[in-house]
Structures are given as C-alpha cells and as structure tokens.
Amino acid sequence: MADEPINEAGPSAGSAPEGAAPEGARRGRGNRGGRSGGNDRPGGGRGRRDDNRRGGPSNEDGGEELIEKLVHINRVSKTVKGGKRFGFAALVVVGDGKGRAGFGHGKAREVPEAISKATAAAKKAMVRVPLREGRTLHHDGTGHFGAGLVYVRSAPQGTGIIAGGPMRAVFESLGVHDVVTKSVGTNNPYNMIRATFEALIDQSSPKSVAQRRGKKIADLLGRGGASANEAEAEAVAVTE
C-alpha cells in the first residue's frame, strides 16, 4: 500500500491562524446597516414599544367600573351568492350607577365580538342625567321614538324600579332606585331604549333651571307651596 501524501504546506488557506479574529468579525457582521452590535437599548432586544397598540387594558373610563347590561341579541342573515351568511346583533346598555348611561348596537359574525362592539359604542354615547337625592328623577317626563312611547315618573323612597324589559336595564345602569314607568305602542327593544333616553335627556334639575333664569334655588322651590324654611332646606339638599 502506498503511503498517503503528507501536506507540508502548513495550515490550509481557509483556516485562520491562532490568535486571529474570526472571519465574520473581520468583515464587521456585528454592525449591520449602521446599527450598533451591542444591546444598549433599555429592556434589551429591538426595543419594544410600550404604547399599548395591541389591545392591552386601556384606561378610557378613568379607572371607573361600569355596569354593562345586555338587553337583546338578534341573529341576522345576509343572502350572498353562495347562500346565507349569518351574524349576530347585540344591544347593550352601559352606566356608572351615578347618573351616567348610554346604549350601543354592534353586529359581528360571533356573539362575543358583537357584544364588545356594542359595549364600545355605548361607552362613547354616554349622557349625564340629573338625579334627585341620587335615587330618582327630578320630575315626570315623556319620550317618543318611532312607534315607542314611554312615560317616566319620579317616585318616593322605597318604591323600587317599576319598569319592564329594556327600560329596567337603563334605570339599573343609571343608578335610579325609585321610578315608575310605562311603555305603550311597541315592544321593540331598540325603539323602547331610544324613547327612554329621549325622556331622560329632557330631565332638568332645579340647579340648572335656577342658573339659566338667574334665580335662587329656594325661590323656585318655594313657588310650589312650600314654606320658606322648607324651600331653603330642599335647596341645600339639591346637589345637581
């Protein structure tokens, strides 16, 4: 058997001598595109943004807890070329229990997504309603929308919420504890909710009326037959 040839030329051309930097380091791999090779950004990596763009918990409502009431869910369909495409429509009422409430409508292919859309729309459409003693309305009112007609009346303490269907959800989320209502004309939840909010938007407090007319609250309350002392006491109790 012939002896194998001996490579006396020393190390091959491709191998680096001892103590020399690797080829990748000599070519400057650690500085691609002008970026520094070191990880000098706070937090490491490529420096993720913390601007909460991917749907993390937001602070839109100022940290307050809202009462969410699901009023109605309806399955809707759309006829397309290949058949029917089904979806869901949700009606939601949102309130803080302290005189603010709103309603929203959302549609989606799935129920949870429809509810989330309706809740977001309700939060954007919240209105403030003045309450007497934080429990009932200041005066009677009427709301009308479409074929829906609703009557709302203030009630003494201990009456409770006398309302049915969608109207009860509105007053519970609003923070009303004593009220008497009646709905006539339709049982469509959308028209009932809109008519109820029409009646609530027309509510005015003695404080706002006194400011608009340039009078004192006690003067307005005293015209109802109450004595001066009673009117003064009621005027002091009026907060909104």
Secondary structure, DSSP 4 states (H G I P E B T S, - for coil): -PPPPP--S-S-SSSPPTTPPPHHHHTTTTSGGG--SS--STTSTT----S--SS----TTTT---EEEEEEEEEEEEEETTEEEEEEEEEEEEE-SSSEEEEEEEEESSHHHHHHHHHHHHHHT-EE---BTTTB-SS-EEEEETTEEEEEEE--TT--EE--THHHHHHHHHT--SEEEEEES---HHHHHHHHHHHHHT---HHHHHHHHT--HHHHHHTTT--HHHHHHHHHH---
